[in-house]
Amino acid sequence: MIGKLVGNVDQVFDETIILDIAGVGYEVHCPERVIKLLGNDRKNVTLYIETRIRDDIIKLYGFPSLNERICFRLLQTVQGVGAKMALTVLGLLSTEELGRAISLNDDKLFSKVPGIGPKVAKRIIVELQDKFILDKNIQSQSSSIESDSALSALVNLGYGRLEAARALSQISNRNEKNLTIEELIKLSLKELS
């Protein structure tokens, strides 16, 4: 699986870009907002990739942060939300706006997104309330691979996602930086006990 690509943007289309890496062009589907953010800055672009393999096609979805890729995956756990709709949501709403809408139970914000009706909007809010990382400290922290892996490890140990994320946030608030995954897990377990 492809997890990350770094290259130069060769071409930009409505929903896709061609990312040139050593002469090989990868077609990557990106949220509309991300394509607009590229602007003239097309050198050394880093995208975190979600790879989808279907019968006869491989699709790559690209995001500027691990947090956006996580949101893309989480949105698709909701019944009635596929990859195209999740990409559209992230094309119009930042992860912060998405988190705010979910935490404030604001289904009207989702009405901006084409294809999402009131039922799907309510379903997104209800199904993602306990899964979505809402705290800004947690969001900025979850952009690192170490904290994302630590969060997954804590969830696998039986802690709730929000509970584990809050423990990681407490560590972040103490300005403890450059910790290994093992150190993050150890300090989080102390927070949780």
Secondary structure, DSSP 8 states (H G I E B T S, - for coil): ---EEEEEEEEE-SSEEEEEETTEEEEEE--HHHHHHHTT--SSEEEEEEEEEETTEEEEEEESSHHHHHHHHHHTTSTT--HHHHHHHHHHS-HHHHHHHHHTT-TTGGGGSTT--HHHHHHHHHHHTTTS---HHHHHHTTSHHHHHHHHHHHHTT--HHHHHHHHHHHHHTT--S--HHHHHHHHHHHH-
